[in-house]
Amino acid sequence: MATTQNIVNGIAINHKGSPWIVIGTQFVNPGKGMAFTKTKMRNLKTGQVLEETIKSGTDMELADVERKKCQFLYTDNSGFHFMDNDSYEQFSLDQDTIGENKKWLLDGTDCYALHIDGQPVSIQIPPKMQFTIKETVPGVKGDTAQGGSKEAVIETGTVIKVPLFIKEGEKVIVNTETGDYVSKA
């Protein structure tokens, strides 16, 4: 059992008789009235996405999901292909199942596959990953008084915001849950 305090991105819960994975959370304390958590969940069996408001302190049943370490191999027209690190068996998931994680997947990325009844139904990628900057404009000295940011393209083709001092070819750490720059690698 878990409560709304334990609900974080990536946790699998039983809700309305089905296993769901939480893909977004926001704690809200309105000041007047009871606090609650807004959640965005994806059904692990059907792929349906649901937004739900849950009262603070509500008990949630954790889903019976097995996490297995795997590695992303490649993508093609039939889907995203992974390899189980223990059995070396390969499996694939479609683009709808991968969702926003596709922005962060590089060949060889280590991640976790979530299995229900022995079948892979979703993946979890690391919350922070390292990427190489492939394309960005040079920062001009004197552009801002403090800080500032610019757009940069990482090796997956995803566009992120980085500080002005970051140059092409540098490695950066990115928070994959928010898409935010964290630091130089």
MITOR-871006 format. One record per atom (N, C-alpha, C, O, CB): residue in three letters; y, x, z. Coordinates in steps of 0.001 Angstrom, whole numbers, padded with zeros to 6 digits, always signed. Each point is the difference from the previous one (the first is absolute). Glycine has a CB too. Layout:
<recs>
AlaYXZ;...
</recs>
This chain:
<recs>
Met-001192+000831+000000;Met+001192-000831+000000;Met+001251+000873+000000;Met+000017+001100+000551;Met-001268-002917+000661;Ala+002264+001309-001827;Ala+001292+000670-000038;Ala+001076-001069+000187;Ala-000252-001187-000208;Ala-000623+003050-001327;Thr+002058-001438+001924;Thr+001121-000933+000098;Thr+001009+000356-001085;Thr-000200+000941-000769;Thr-000150-001254+003276;Thr+001427-000446-002556;Thr+001012+000263-001021;Thr+000619+001383+000161;Thr+000542+000545-000961;Thr-000073-002991+000853;Gln-000538+003025+001310;Gln+000521+001353+000213;Gln-000815+001033-000785;Gln+000528+001044-000384;Gln+000276-001730+002670;Asn-002077+000402-002523;Asn-000890+000933-000692;Asn-000001-000180-001515;Asn-000648+000766-000714;Asn-000750-000743+002749;Ile+002113-001022-002526;Ile-000020-000256-001441;Ile+000897+001007-000697;Ile+001216+000007+000193;Ile-001661-002466+000184;Val-000167+003309-001189;Val+000707+001016-000782;Val-000543-000036-001419;Val-001062-000570-000248;Val+001442+002034+002296;Asn+000335-000866-002969;Asn-000485+000076-001376;Asn-001370+000657-000027;Asn-000222+001022+000648;Asn+002584-000900-001513;Gly-003282-000716+000108;Gly-001323+000586-000166;Gly-001059-000536+000933;Gly-001180+000294-000188;Gly+002327+001688-000569;Ile-000768-002766+001766;Ile-001004-000539+000918;Ile-000654-001225-000648;Ile+000666-000784-000675;Ile+000630+001635+002706;Ala-002599-001004-001818;Ala-000742-001128-000561;Ala-000260-001011+001113;Ala-000520+000354+001057;Ala-000562+001128-002824;Ile+001446-002743+001526;Ile-000184-001052+000994;Ile-000712-001192-000626;Ile+000027-000186-001217;Ile+002040+000945+002439;Asn-002705-001566-000373;Asn-000557-001280-000444;Asn+001077-001045+000204;Asn+000540-000143+001097;Asn-002938+000815-000521;His+002708-001402-001633;His+001040-001023+000047;His-000458-001153-000871;His-000338+000189-001168;His+002186+001521+001563;Lys-001860-002901+000174;Lys-000428-001191-000734;Lys-001399+000178-000584;Lys-000281-000476-001100;Lys+002675-000021+000568;Gly-003273+001182+001269;Gly-001396+000130-000399;Gly-000302+001064-001042;Gly-001132+000087-000478;Gly+000972-002432+001014;Ser+001152+003160-000900;Ser-000219+001036-001008;Ser+000582+001329+000482;Ser+000893+000022+000847;Ser-000842-001761-002682;Pro-000562+002846+001290;Pro+000590+001304+000340;Pro+001266+000249-000825;Pro+000014-000199-001215;Pro-002305+001091+001803;Trp+003347-000456+000092;Trp+001286+000283-000638;Trp+000445+001392+000404;Trp-000296+000450+001107;Trp+000925-002902-001121;Ile+000077+003138-000872;Ile+000598+001288+000342;Ile+001510-000202+000048;Ile+000587-000612-000893;Ile-002498+001940-000191;Val+002526-000806+002133;Val+001446-000129+000166;Val+000676+001022-000901;Val-000273+001196+000095;Val+000022-002020+002299;Ile+001138+000346-003273;Ile+000688+000897-000926;Ile+001496+000088+000291;Ile+000722+000738-000670;Ile-002435-001289-001051;Gly+002178-000201+002720;Gly+001407+000076+000402;Gly+000206-000714+001317;Gly-000560-001072+000226;Gly+001267+001183-002621;Thr+000101+000481+003272;Thr+000305-000643+001282;Thr+001470+000183+000332;Thr+000633+000977-000401;Thr-002985-000585+001202;Gln+002879-001362-000056;Gln+001363+000101+000501;Gln+000059-000755+001314;Gln-000261-001203+000044;Gln+001242+001397-002388;Phe-000635+000518+003431;Phe+000151-000628+001304;Phe+001397-000601+000086;Phe+000985+000660-000327;Phe-002625+000963+001394;Val+001726-002885-000624;Val+001285-000682+000095;Val+000170-000520+001426;Val-000852-000728+000510;Val+000783+000082-002974;Asn+001184+001030+003105;Asn+000340-000495+001326;Asn+001341-000702-000131;Asn+001045+000648+000047;Asn-002336+001215+001155;Pro+001274-003180-001366;Pro+001229-000716-000322;Pro+001047-000045+001110;Pro+001128-000422-000255;Pro-002515-000907-001234;Gly+001056+001747+002706;Gly+000963-000060+001093;Gly-000101-001310+000748;Gly+000035-000017+001230;Gly+001476+001518-002499;Lys-001633-002581+000553;Lys-000197-001310+000618;Lys-001329-000522-000531;Lys-000182-000143-001209;Lys+002710-000335+001424;Gly-003423+000203+000669;Gly-001315-000460-000438;Gly-001010+001138+000054;Gly+000307+001100+000458;Gly+000777-002815-001933;Met-002272+001438+001009;Met-001098+000945+000099;Met-000012+000985-001173;Met+000287-000367-001139;Met-001595-001363+002379;Ala+000970+002984-000935;Ala-000121+001018-001044;Ala-001221-000310-000863;Ala-000927-000675+000448;Ala+002039+002413+001034;Phe-001109-001243-002720;Phe-001129-000205-000898;Phe-000110+001160-000968;Phe+000909+000820-000120;Phe-000657-003302+000326;Thr-001383+002536-000895;Thr-000240+001033-001000;Thr-000200-000670-001353;Thr-000854-000873-000150;Thr-000180+002419+001880;Lys+001830-001129-002712;Lys-000201-000476-001373;Lys-001001+000953-000649;Lys+000186+001216+000042;Lys+002183-002229-000212;Thr-003401+000484-000413;Thr-001013+000846-000637;Thr-000189-000412-001451;Thr+000185-001158-000377;Thr-001338+001486+002587;Lys+000783+000652-003000;Lys-000413-000238-001378;Lys-001424+000527-000066;Lys-000248+001165+000309;Lys+002640-000985-001314;Met-003329-001034+000603;Met-001417+000365+000000;Met-000624-000271-001360;Met+000445-000871-000748;Met-000577+000373+003199;Arg-000920+001275-002755;Arg-000763-000214-001231;Arg-001441-000274+000378;Arg-000607+000753+000761;Arg+002150+000748-002100;Asn-002087-002584+000802;Asn-001388-000363+000254;Asn-000902+001040-000653;Asn+000122+000273-001194;Asn+000464-002743+001312;Leu-001494+003052+000670;Leu-000856+001070-000512;Leu-001090-000504-000944;Leu-000601+000794-000723;Leu+001054+000446+002818;Lys-000712-002527-002100;Lys-001026-000532-000895;Lys+000585-000605-001270;Lys-000569+000158-001080;Lys-000837-000594+003071;Thr+002552-000262-001869;Thr+000559-000694-001156;Thr+001225+000695-000592;Thr+000342-000234-001159;Thr-001204-001862+002138;Gly+001525+002949-000192;Gly+001208+000669-000480;Gly+001263-000815+000215;Gly+001093+000481-000297;Gly-002498+000652-001372;Gln+001285-002369+002180;Gln+001156-000851+000251;Gln+000941+000671+000994;Gln-000449+000583+000987;Gln-000936-002632-001458;Val+002696+001968+000212;Val+001007+000548+000904;Val+000658-001152+000749;Val+000350-001025-000585;Val+000054+003019-000942;Leu-000242-001801+002849;Leu+000510-001053+000861;Leu+001044+000581+000947;Leu-000197+001081+000556;Leu-001996-002332-000713;Glu+003295+000542+000342;Glu+000982+000385+001010;Glu-000154-000965+001164;Glu-000008-001217-000181;Glu+001632+002166-001556;Glu-001746-000391+002926;Glu-000288-000807+001179;Glu+000907+000446+001147;Glu+000262+001193+000152;Glu-002670-001522-000899;Thr+002885-000613+001549;Thr+000773+000291+001196;Thr-000908-000245+001194;Thr-000570-001080+000148;Thr+002779+000452-001264;Ile-002340+001651+001976;Ile-000913-000087+001133;Ile+000793+000194+001281;Ile+000757+000962+000128;Ile-002691-000106-001521;Lys+001757-001783+002357;Lys+000703+000090+001280;Lys-000400+001263+000737;Lys-001160+000410-000036;Lys+001272-002904+000166;Ser+000848+003108+000537;Ser-000242+001218+000759;Ser-001043-000252+001081;Ser+000047-001013+000698;Ser+002301+001783-001156;Gly-003298+000169+000590;Gly-001041-000109+001014;Gly-001241-000746-000455;Gly-000967-000086+000758;Gly+002757+000164+000893;Thr-001799-000621-002859;Thr-001157-000720-000519;Thr-001161+000957-000192;Thr+000172+001105-000515;Thr+001330-002766-000616;Asp-002693+001230+001550;Asp-001193+000824-000195;Asp-000490-000133-001436;Asp-000068-001098-000554;Asp-000559+000828+002984;Met+000284+001418-003022;Met-000531+000044-001367;Met-001366+000680+000053;Met-000177+001000+000696;Met+002522-000918-001730;Glu-003290-000621+000307;Glu-001335+000592-000048;Glu-000036+001052-001113;Glu+000360-000281-001143;Glu-001416-001869+002025;Leu+000620+003361-000534;Leu-000119+001058-000998;Leu-001171-000309-000919;Leu-001045-000459+000460;Leu+002034+002153+001132;Ala-000825-001449-002874;Ala-001056-000258-000978;Ala-001057+001095+000071;Ala+000296+001145+000341;Ala+001346-002331-001838;Asp-002861+000823+001175;Asp-001108+000956-000015;Asp+000041+000753-001332;Asp-000674-000363-000964;Asp-000755-001115+002499;Val+002235+002525-001555;Val+000216+000781-001212;Val-000385+001449+000290;Val+000356+000556+001039;Val+001514-002109-001817;Glu-002592+002145-000145;Glu-000402+001395+000155;Glu+000936+000881-000832;Glu+000250-000278-001173;Glu-002676-000398+001575;Arg+002939+001741+000223;Arg+000870+000953-000705;Arg-000830+001216-000383;Arg-000646+000611+000851;Arg+002706-001407+000418;Lys-002042+001145-002557;Lys-000711+001188-000467;Lys+000967+000892-000760;Lys+000785-000472-000822;Lys-002962-000806+000690;Lys+002109+002566+000414;Lys+000862+000957-000693;Lys-000423+000074-001463;Lys-001190+000051-000312;Lys+001544+001285+002445;Cys+000628-001330-003021;Cys-000282+000085-001427;Cys+001096+000818-000678;Cys+000981+000404+000625;Cys-002184-002639-000580;Gln+001006+002465-001337;Gln+000958+000792-000775;Gln+000294-000739-001295;Gln-000906-000493-000671;Gln+000066+002673+001676;Phe+002135-002249-001346;Phe+000394-000617-001263;Phe-000323+000968-001129;Phe+000366+001174+000060;Phe+001473-002520+001070;Leu-002522+000857-002159;Leu-000392+000851-001126;Leu+000931-000159-001199;Leu+000612+000971-000445;Leu-002969-001127+001226;Tyr+002466-001056-001299;Tyr+000822-000228-001195;Tyr+000198-001494-000195;Tyr-000624-000821+000672;Tyr-000228+002948-001738;Thr+001737-002463+000128;Thr+000200-001396-000377;Thr-000163-000138-001507;Thr+000325+000910-000762;Thr+001235-001278+002721;Asp-002064-000778-002369;Asp-000123-000308-001430;Asp+000162-001509-000165;Asp+000415-000684+000936;Asp-001964+002688-001357;Asn+001224-002529-000763;Asn+000184-001428-000259;Asn-000855-000891+000897;Asn+000342-001161+000228;Asn+000197+001757-002565;Ser-001651-000061+002848;Ser-000887-000832+000821;Ser+000373+000025+001481;Ser-000549-000785+000773;Ser-001259+001219-002419;Gly+002721+000439+002063;Gly+000430-000002+001390;Gly+000228+001384+000572;Gly+000117+000986-000727;Gly-001345-003078+000982;Phe+001288+002139+001061;Phe+000207+001235+000750;Phe-001348+000442+000550;Phe-000691-000777+000659;Phe+003089+000142-000058;His-002772+001881-000870;His-001340+000486+000348;His+000061+000967+001180;His+000846+000892+000058;His-001562-001171-002452;Phe-000211+000072+003335;Phe-000075+000777+001228;Phe-001413+000516+000202;Phe-000950-000487-000614;Phe+002808-000869+001618;Met-001984+002364-000119;Met-001311+000520+000359;Met-000117+000006+001524;Met+000885+000492+000699;Met-000989+000934-002811;Asp-000995-001976+002612;Asp-000298+000033+001435;Asp-000289+001444+000383;Asp-000840+000642-000631;Asp-000084-003023+000611;Asn+001600+002910+001044;Asn-000165+001409+000377;Asn-001345+000301+000645;Asn-000416+001159+000021;Asn+002858-001057+000275;Asp-003135-001107+000230;Asp-001301+000233+000628;Asp-001159-000136-000981;Asp-000867+000871-000071;Asp+001830-001697+002199;Ser-000972-000271-002884;Ser-001136-000259-000898;Ser+000243+000487-001431;Ser-000933+000045-000801;Ser+000385-002016+002210;Tyr+001775+002331-001733;Tyr+000414+000426-001343;Tyr-000155-001111-001046;Tyr+000043+000269-001200;Tyr-000698+002057+001819;Glu+000476-003565-000168;Glu-000058-001129-000924;Glu+001414-000328-000460;Glu+000958+000117+000765;Glu-003043-001030+000358;Gln+002202+000503-002379;Gln+001304-000365-000537;Gln+000140-001514-000020;Gln-000975-000724-000202;Gln+001031+002821-001194;Phe+001169-002564+001608;Phe+000295-001425-000078;Phe+001397-000157-000568;Phe+000789+000945+000001;Phe-002309-001479+001962;Ser+001822-000659-002446;Ser+001337-000237-000544;Ser+000574-001289+000564;Ser-000732-000913+000383;Ser+000121+002143-002485;Leu+001934-001284+002145;Leu+000739-001168+000457;Leu+001057-000325-001056;Leu+000523+000899-000658;Leu-000926-000327+003123;Asp+000711-001854-002621;Asp+000982-000378-001018;Asp+001435+000212+000498;Asp+000231+000258+001181;Asp-001867-001935-002090;Gln+002573+001563-000004;Gln+001404+000279+000293;Gln+000562-000948+001052;Gln+000806+000419+000831;Gln-000541+000436-003154;Asp-000671-002122+002308;Asp+000497-000955+000990;Asp-000445+000393+001410;Asp+000752-000168+000960;Asp-000797-001644-002703;Thr-001173+002332+001863;Thr-000520+000420+001301;Thr+000744+001233+000501;Thr+000303+000093+001190;Thr-002556-001038-001780;Ile+002549+001881-000286;Ile+000702+001230+000385;Ile+001449-000303+000372;Ile+000538+000600+000930;Ile-002036+000738-002447;Gly+002127-002255+000806;Gly+001368-000421+000318;Gly+001006+001134-000079;Gly-000028+000803-000933;Gly-000935-002540+002387;Glu+001851+001799-000470;Glu+001075+000991+000033;Glu-000510+001427+000210;Glu+000728+000958-000258;Glu+000763-002734+001142;Asn-002722+001925-000424;Asn-000550+001343+000219;Asn-000085+000810-001294;Asn-000062+001229+000040;Asn-001237-002140+001886;Lys+001297+000231-003067;Lys-000122+000719-001276;Lys+001171+000964-000227;Lys-000133+000969-000748;Lys-001118-002932-000185;Lys+002395+001700+001575;Lys+001165+000876-000154;Lys-000224+001373+000609;Lys+000720+000946-000321;Lys+000722-002958+000340;Trp-002440+002133+000866;Trp-000194+001235+000752;Trp-001304+000708-000337;Trp-000257+001083+000526;Trp+001604-002083+001279;Leu-002169+000426-002657;Leu-001319+000589-000269;Leu+000059+001110-001036;Leu+000458-000196-001125;Leu-001479-001986+001694;Leu+000543+003354-000160;Leu-000177+001153-000882;Leu-001484+000306-000053;Leu-000721-000275+000959;Leu+003028+001216-000414;Asp-002776-000375-001651;Asp-001400+000415-000064;Asp-000298+000905+001188;Asp+000736+000952+000262;Asp-000751-001129-002794;Gly-001066-000121+003251;Gly-000390+000813+001147;Gly+000575-000452+001325;Gly-000256+000639+001020;Gly+000077+001203-002579;Thr+000960-002938+001583;Thr+000571-000488+001253;Thr-001104-000473+000937;Thr-000853-000800-000388;Thr+002958+000132-000817;Asp-002087+001163+002436;Asp-000940-000472+001017;Asp+000556-001265+000623;Asp+001179-000065+000348;Asp-001990+002417+000116;Cys-000044-003362-000326;Cys+000415-001268+000591;Cys-001206-000644+000676;Cys-001059+000621+000100;Cys+002874-000928-001853;Tyr-001667-000903+002207;Tyr-001089-000733+000633;Tyr-000268-001270-000785;Tyr+000931-000687-000421;Tyr-000333+001631+002684;Ala-001871-001254-002458;Ala-000395-001255-000615;Ala-000424-000946+001112;Ala-000732+000389+000909;Ala+000008+000764-003062;Leu+001182-002384+002079;Leu-000404-001021+000951;Leu-001158-000772-000619;Leu+000103-000497-001121;Leu+002247+000318+002108;His-003448+000085-000249;His-001205-000661-000487;His-000296-001244+000829;His+000086+000028+001228;His-000987+002180-002022;Ile+000555-003294+000120;Ile-000497-001207+000649;Ile-001386-000253-000575;Ile-000176-000074-001216;Ile+002529-000912+001570;Asp-003329+000853+000528;Asp-001397-000209-000416;Asp-000447+001061-001004;Asp-000725-000311-000945;Asp+001000-002152+001337;Gly+000149+003710-000196;Gly-000421+001102-000856;Gly+000757+000127-001309;Gly-000250+000935-000761;Gly-001933-001204+001775;Gln+003097-000640-001297;Gln+000765+000027-001257;Gln+001431+000474+000261;Gln+000655-000509+000909;Gln-002072-001370-001836;Pro+001918+002851+000142;Pro+001399+000416+000155;Pro+000935-001116-000466;Pro-000160-000542-001094;Pro-000499+002963+000762;Val+001637-002757+001176;Val+000910-001097-000332;Val+001466+000426-000031;Val+000843-000730-000523;Val-002482-000816+001544;Ser+001953+002717-000469;Ser+001383+000455+000037;Ser+000026+001484+000349;Ser-001010+000563+000422;Ser+001817-002872+000250;Ile+000362+002942-000853;Ile+000149+001392+000425;Ile+001217+000127+000896;Ile+000929-000806-000052;Ile-002022+001624-002064;Gln+001059+000220+002942;Gln+001146+000376+000825;Gln+000343+001438-000352;Gln-000864+000877+000024;Gln+000219-002480+001872;Ile+001915+001840-002223;Ile+000429+001365-000301;Ile+000686+000577+001231;Ile+000416-000748+000884;Ile-000149+000206-003352;Pro-000146+001869+002535;Pro+000676+000604+001161;Pro+001444-000502+000105;Pro+000637-000263-001020;Pro-002101+002315+000812;Pro+001987-002188+001439;Pro+001375-000489+000158;Pro+001054+000987-000495;Pro+001110-000405-000347;Pro-001903-000899+002291;Lys+000458+002594-001981;Lys+000919+001005-000530;Lys-000779+000883-000970;Lys-001113+000434+000297;Lys+002539-000464+001825;Met-000829+000291-003283;Met-000658+000816-001018;Met+000993+000986-000602;Met+001213-000207+000045;Met-002818-001670-000547;Gln+001066+002949-000061;Gln+000823+001037-000625;Gln-000008-000179-001519;Gln-001051-000218-000602;Gln+000549+001813+002506;Phe+001677-001500-002511;Phe+000152-000127-001445;Phe+000943+001079-000517;Phe+000833+000525+000740;Phe-001254-003009-000600;Thr+000275+002809-001435;Thr+000887+000938-000667;Thr+001054-000791-000769;Thr-000316-000981-000673;Thr-001532+002719+000493;Ile+003098-001304+000287;Ile+001084-000634-000751;Ile-000107+000449-001458;Ile+000072+001193-000299;Ile+001444-001276+002364;Lys-001687-000880-002964;Lys-000131+000313-001429;Lys+001334-000074-000732;Lys+000216+000708-000984;Lys-002542-001583+001062;Glu+003218+000019+000403;Glu+001244-000206-000729;Glu+001087-000479+000949;Glu-000211-000952+000751;Glu-001075+000423-002844;Thr+002441+001173+002071;Thr+001171-000447+000756;Thr+001233+000714-000543;Thr-000098+001063-000613;Thr-001310-001504+002688;Val+002549-000155-001841;Val+001239+000650-000436;Val+000386+001031+001048;Val-000288-000198+001180;Val+001055-001875-002443;Pro-000122+003173+000867;Pro+000424+000989+001000;Pro+001089-000579+000900;Pro+000855-000761-000453;Pro-001438+002627-001136;Gly+000541-001494+002870;Gly+001039-000416+000939;Gly+001234+000851-000233;Gly-000102+001216-000165;Gly-001619-001946+001873;Val+002878+000103-001723;Val+001245+000726-000234;Val+000668+000273+001334;Val+000186-000913+000805;Val+000095-000154-003078;Lys+000081+002324+002512;Lys+000644+000392+001246;Lys+001312-000777+000145;Lys+000798-000086-000933;Lys-001856+002405+000825;Gly+001256-002879+001298;Gly+001222-000758+000249;Gly-000097-001464-000370;Gly+001003-000713+000058;Gly+000216+002789-000432;Asp-002431-002561-000017;Asp-000170-001407-000369;Asp+000327-000956+001145;Asp+000626-001039-000206;Asp-002370+001755-001405;Thr+001311-000351+002827;Thr+000232-000882+001135;Thr+000412+000831+001206;Thr-000229+001209+000048;Thr-001444-002882-000937;Ala+002276+001017+001845;Ala+000405+000692+001222;Ala-001200+000262+000898;Ala-000110+001076+000588;Ala+002366-002153-000732;Gln-003159+000102+000257;Gln-001222+000213+000783;Gln-001134-000778-000650;Gln+000135-001178-000329;Gln+001193+001517+002468;Gly-002444+000349-002313;Gly-001188-000644-000547;Gly+000160-000427-001444;Gly+000565+000718-000824;Gly-001082-001476+003094;Gly+000016-000407-002552;Gly-000010-000500-001368;Gly-001401+000085-000555;Gly-000822+000774+000490;Gly+003204-000075-000821;Ser-002660-001490-000686;Ser-001333+000038-000595;Ser+000090-000227-001492;Ser+001027-000418-000534;Ser-002034-000401+002670;Lys-000103+001110-002789;Lys-000103-000186-001446;Lys-001421-000435-000302;Lys-000882+000104+000853;Lys+002680+001641-001338;Glu-002021-002231-000726;Glu-001340-000428-000395;Glu-000780+001196-000513;Glu+000555+000915-000610;Glu+000289-003223+000046;Ala-002159+002279+000828;Ala-000893+001044-000488;Ala-001315-000652-000397;Ala-000422-000991+000596;Ala+001513+002757+000877;Val-001731-001198-002485;Val-001298-000494-000454;Val-001067+000958+000523;Val+000068+001207-000230;Val+000941-002286-001864;Ile-002005+000519+002808;Ile-001101+000839+000489;Ile-001112+000017-001032;Ile+000079-000700-001010;Ile+000500+000171+003411;Glu-001609+001318-002158;Glu-001048+000221-000995;Glu-000799-001241-000374;Glu-000672+000005-001031;Glu+000541+002268+001903;Thr+000177-003342-000067;Thr-000687-001239-000370;Thr+000856-000853-000926;Thr-000478-000993-000548;Thr-000746+001047+002724;Gly+002496+000329-002354;Gly+000920-000780-000818;Gly+000865-000938+000822;Gly+000868-000679-000550;Gly-002498+000829-001291;Thr+001410-000201+003143;Thr+000767-000864+000892;Thr+001367+000616+000273;Thr+000118+001212+000180;Thr-002247-002062+000871;Val+003154+000016-001022;Val+001364+000447+000282;Val+000277-000203+001483;Val-000217-001083+000543;Val+000984+000516-002901;Ile-000279+001638+003013;Ile+000360-000066+001419;Ile+001414+000545+000179;Ile+000543+000639-000901;Ile-002975-000385+001601;Lys+003018-000506+000451;Lys+001309+000561+000353;Lys-000235+001266+000820;Lys-000794+000003+000941;Lys+001908-002309-000961;Val-000412+003385-000348;Val-000107+001271+000710;Val+001404+000528+000281;Val+000958-000418-000651;Val-003193+000925-000453;Pro+002369+000412+002074;Pro+001315+000616+000251;Pro+000466+000819-001213;Pro-000813+000403-000832;Pro+000286-000318+003303;Leu+001809+000150-002560;Leu+000585+000703-001145;Leu-000515+001425-000178;Leu+000015+000514-001119;Leu+001988-001906+001439;Phe-002467+002058+000771;Phe-000426+001397-000109;Phe-001404+000171-000592;Phe-000407+001131-000267;Phe+001858-000658+002217;Ile-002192-001544-002160;Ile-001358+000092-000561;Ile+000092+000285-001496;Ile+000786-000618-000718;Ile-001687-000982+002474;Lys+000070+002561-002218;Lys-000004+000393-001413;Lys-001353-000321-000638;Lys-000986-000239+000697;Lys+002658+002069-000208;Glu-001701-001830-001817;Glu-001255-000182-000730;Glu-000987+001090+000397;Glu+000380+001154+000201;Glu+000849-002226-002129;Gly-002508+000692+002038;Gly-001046+000956+000335;Gly-000248+000147+001493;Gly-001021+000559+000400;Gly+001613+000620-002462;Glu+000326-001673+002898;Glu-000198+000103+001445;Glu-000990-001063+000469;Glu-000150-001055-000617;Glu+002485+001972+000898;Lys-003006-000607+000832;Lys-000945-000935+000586;Lys+000676-000719+001160;Lys+000691+000610+000815;Lys-002657+000836-001505;Val+001747-002771+000745;Val+000599-000820+001051;Val-001078-000869+000652;Val-001035-000288-000601;Val+003257+000273-000624;Ile-001954-000391+002462;Ile-000864-000932+000723;Ile+000642-001383-000118;Ile+001198-000159+000231;Ile-002030+001972+001407;Val+000016-002816-002004;Val+000490-001364-000188;Val-000781-000951+000908;Val-001219+000115+000122;Val+001875+000401-002520;Asn+000047-001448+003028;Asn-000637-001055+000774;Asn-000490-001047-000993;Asn+000812-000675-000633;Asn+000664+001100+002690;Thr-002795-000571-002204;Thr-000559-000899-001015;Thr+000119-001472+000385;Thr-000173-000875-000849;Thr-001402+002687+000221;Glu+001865-002094+001889;Glu+000164-001398+000415;Glu+001370-000525-000379;Glu+000146-001175-000337;Glu-001728+001558+002224;Thr+002609+000497-001835;Thr+001365-000435-000288;Thr+000538+000567-001316;Thr+000961-000534-000554;Thr-000586+000371+003004;Gly-000989+001240-002954;Gly+000497+000664-001203;Gly+001150+000932+000274;Gly+000668+000450-000931;Gly-001398-002395-000350;Asp+000974+002245+002538;Asp+001132+000850+000377;Asp-000375+001476+000040;Asp-001121+000357+000362;Asp+002038-002257+000949;Tyr+000035+002754-001688;Tyr-000109+001439+000144;Tyr-000057+000316+001485;Tyr+000754-000570+000789;Tyr+000490+000989-002967;Val-002160+000514+002574;Val-000100+000386+001402;Val+000556+001403+000194;Val+000872+000216+000842;Val-002889-001693-000551;Ser+001505+002445-001082;Ser+000448+001391+000146;Ser-000497+000822-001177;Ser-000780-000466-000830;Ser+000775+000254+003343;Lys+000490+001468-002559;Lys-000554+000956-000961;Lys-001371+000396+000535;Lys-000228+000000+001210;Lys+002545+000873-001946;Ala-003225-000535-000175;Ala-001340+000389+000427;Ala-000032+001491+000315;Ala-001044+000528+000380;Ala+000033-002366-001779;
</recs>
